[in-house]
Amino acid sequence: MSDTPSQRQAALDYHEFPKPGKLEIKATKPMANGRDLSRAYSPGVAEACIEIKQDASTAERYTARGNLVAVVSNGTAVLGLGNIGALASKPVMEGKAVLFKKFAGIDCFDIEVDEQDPEKLADIVCALGPTFGAINLEDIKAPDCFIVEKLCRERMNIPVFHDDQHGTAIVVGAAAKNALHVAGKSFGDIKIVSTGGGAAGIACLNMLLKLGVKRENIWLCDIHGLVYEGRTEDMNPQKAAFAQNSDLRTLDEVIDGADLFLGLSGPNVLKSEMVAKMADRPIIFALANPTPEILPDVAREVAPKAIIATGRSDFPNQVNNVLCFPFIFRGALDVGATEINDEMQIACVDGIAELARATTSAEAAAAYKGEQLTFGVDYLIPKPFDPRLVGVVSSSVARAAMESGVAKRPIEDMEAYKEKLNQTVFKSALLMRPVFEAATAASRRIVYAEGEDERVLRAAQAVLEETTETPILIGRPEVIEARCERMGLSVRPGQDFQIVNPENDPRYYDYWTSYHQLMQRRGVTPDLAKAIMRTNTTAIGAIMVHRGEADSMICGTFGEFRWHLNYVEQVLGNGDLHPHGAMSLMILEDGPLFIADTHVRQLPTPEELAEITIGAARHARRFGVEPKIAFCSQSQFGNQYEGSGKRLRDALALLDSETRDFSYEGEMNLDTALDPELRQRIFPNSRLEGAANVLIFAHADAASGVRNILKMKADGIEVGPILMGMGNKAHIVTPSITARGLLNMAAIAGTPVAHYG
C-alpha cells in the first residue's frame, strides 16, 4: 500500500488514465479490406481449423496459443491484502500480465474466478486448456493452492506454475546461493529457521532442500510457534513434512545458532535480540510486505555483518518474483514443455544467481541510477530491468526442459536461440550482426575521447567481452579506476585497456608537436598547441589516429557536435577524407530507417547532397539493408520550383549523370516516401519500389528533427550518428547515447573500410 495520500492518488491515476486498466488487445494481422476479412474469418479461417483438427500441435503455428499464458486467481490471498475476492484481485492480475509482456514478450490474459472450492477451481482451470499454452496460478490461499496446482498438473499437458510458491522459491534459492557464497558457507552445513507455513514458505523450504539443505536442519515456525512432531493445531501435510522432534516451542528458542532466517510471515516477527543469537555473519531474508519481519538497520545494529534481503524495492536485495516467472515461462513455451519440473526450476535458480555475479549491465545501471550494483552483500540478485535475464535464464530453462525430457519441440541451436532472445531486448542486435561480424576481421584500436564517462567505461567492458577490438581511453587513471570499482566493472586501466592521461603522459611532447605541425599555418602557436593537448580530449584522440596509435576515435558524449567536428576535420581531414554527412539508423517496430544528413551540412548543396546519398547507400549495405533512397522535401515531384526541392532535383540530376547501383527517387513528401500506394497514385512512373528505407533531407534541421521525433515518440533505437566521409577514422556521437549505443559505434568504428567500400 502507498505510504502517503499523494502516492495513493498517483497509483489510482496510473490505473485510470489515459484509459482504465493496464491492458488492451492488439491485432497482429492487418484488417484493412475484404480480402483480410475473408482470411481472418469466414471462409479462410476454416483452413486453420481443419489443420488443427487433424494435428493438434499445429495450434502453435496457426493461433496465439503457443505464446499465451493465463494468470488465474480466485483472490483468496492477494499480496498483503488477504482474501479480497476475485474482482478486487483484477488489478494485480492485470499487472502480472503486463510484466509477462514487458520482460519476456509473452501474451497474457488475466482470469479472475469467483470460486473458492479448490477442486471446482481446478476443474475450471483445466477446462481452459485449449486456449492457453501455460497456466500461472496466482494469489490462491494455502492449502487450497496445493490442491489446485496438483490437480491441474496431473490433468493438463501444459506447464502449470503457482508463482506464489515456486516463483518466490526460485528467487529465494538464487539469493540464498549467492548469500552463502558471500558468507563462505554451504547449503549442506547451514541451520535454517523459517517463519510462515503458507504456500510460499513451504515452497521455499522445498527448494532449499533441492539445493542441498538437510531436512533436519530446517526449523519451521508459524503463528503458533514451532512445527513439531505431534502438533495438531493448524497443521497440514505440507507443514508436517518439516516437523521437528524437539521440546523447543518458540522462535526465540530455535533461532540460536541459525545461519539463515527465512521470513514469509508478518511485520516485526524477528527481534533484534533474536538476531544476536544467530550464527556469525547471519543471512536474514525478511520478506514480509509491506513491513518486513525486521528492518535492515535494526538487524545490523546487533549484527553489522548480516546479509539481508527483503521484499521491498527501497532496500537492497529485493526478492521479486519478476526475476523468475517471465523467463521460466519463456523457456518452457519455446520448447513446448509439458510441465515445469524441478530441473527447470533449479536451472532458473542457477541462471539468476550467475547473472548477479557477472558485471552489471549498462541498461540495469541506467534504470537504477545511484544504486551500488556490484556483487556482494547489497547485490545478491540481479535487478528486474537487467535485459540479460531473458537470454540467460530462459535459455537455461529451455535447456533443462530438453535434458529432462519434457520438451515437445527441442531447440537444435541453443546459441542461436539465446541470441534471438537477446534481440527482443537489444533491438539493435539483429541489424548490428553483420557489422559485428565484419569487425571481427581485424583487431582495431578504438580511442574514446571521453574516457572517464560512465557510459564509455561500460562500453569498454562490453567491447572487451564481445569484440576483438582494443579500447583506448583518454582520462585520468585514478578517476577511471575509482569509477570502474564503484560500478562493479571487472576491467581495470593499465591491465585491460590503455590510458592516455592528459595531465601527465610521456607522449605529451609528441602530441603537441604533431598538432602544432598540422596547425602552425592556421594561427596555432606552440603554447596554444600545448594547451589544447592538455585539455582537449577530442583533439588528443584525433592526433592519436593521425599518428597511427589508434585506428579510429569516438567522441561526443558531451558537448556540441560541430565543436567536435571542427577538431576531427582539422586533424584528420585531407584531400581524400572530409566529413560530408552524418547518418543515423533508426530501428523501429516495422524495420530500419536511415536518415541523413543530421549534423554536418546545414544547407547542403546539390553536389553535397549527391555525395551524402552515395555515402548513405554504402553505409546502409553495411547493415545488410538494400538501400531504397528517397529525397524528402515539402516539394512533391517538381510542384515547388524554389527552395529545398530545387536543390534536391539538382542532386538527382547529378546522380543520374552516372550509373548507380542503388534505387533513389525524389523529391517527395515524407508520407509519399514511406507509402508506396500513395506514391503510385501521385507519381505512377516512380523508379522507387516499396517503402523507402533511406531518407535524405536538404536541411539538417529537418533530418535532425525527424530523427529526434522517431526516437522520443516512436521508441526508435538510434545507431549513430555515423560520420560519413572520414574513412571510418572518427565518429561523433551525441550526448543522449547509451552504453549499448557506444558498443554499436565501436563495432562500426572497428570495421575496416575495405568491408564497406
Protein Blocks (a to p, Z undefined) as FASTA:
>chain_A
ZZbfklmmmmmmmmmpmbecjbdcddfbdcfbfklmmmmmcfklmmmmmmmmmmmklmmm
mmmklmcccdddehlagcjnopnbjklmmmmmmmmmmmmmmmnopacdddddddfbfklm
mmmmmmmmmmpgbdcdehiacfklmmmmmmmmmmpccdcddfklmmmmmmmmmmmmmmmm
mnopafklpccddehjbfklmmmmmmmmmnopafklpccddfkopadehiaghpafklmm
mcccdfbfbfklmmgopabdcddfbghkbcfklmmmmcehiadddfbcfbdfbdfklmmm
mmmmbccddfbfkbghiacfklmmmmmmmmmmmnopabdcfklmmmmmmmmmmmmmmccd
fklmmmmghiacbecjklmbccfklmklmmmmmmmmmmmmmmnopafbdcfblmlmmmmm
mmmmmmmlmmmmmmmmmmmmpccddddfblmbmklmmmmmmmmmmmcbdcdddddfklmm
mmmmmnopabdghklpccddfklcfklmmmmmmmmmmmmmnopafklmmmmmmmmmmlmm
mmmmmnopafbdcehjecjfklmmmmmmmmmgcfklccfbdcdddddfkbccddddfklp
mbacfklmmmmmmmmmmmmmmnopacddddddfbeghiafghjllmmmmmmmmmmmpccf
bdcdddddfklmmmmklmmmmmmmbcbecjdfbdcdfbfklmmmmmmmmmmmnopacedd
ddehilopaccddfkbcfklmmmmmmmmmpcfklnZZ
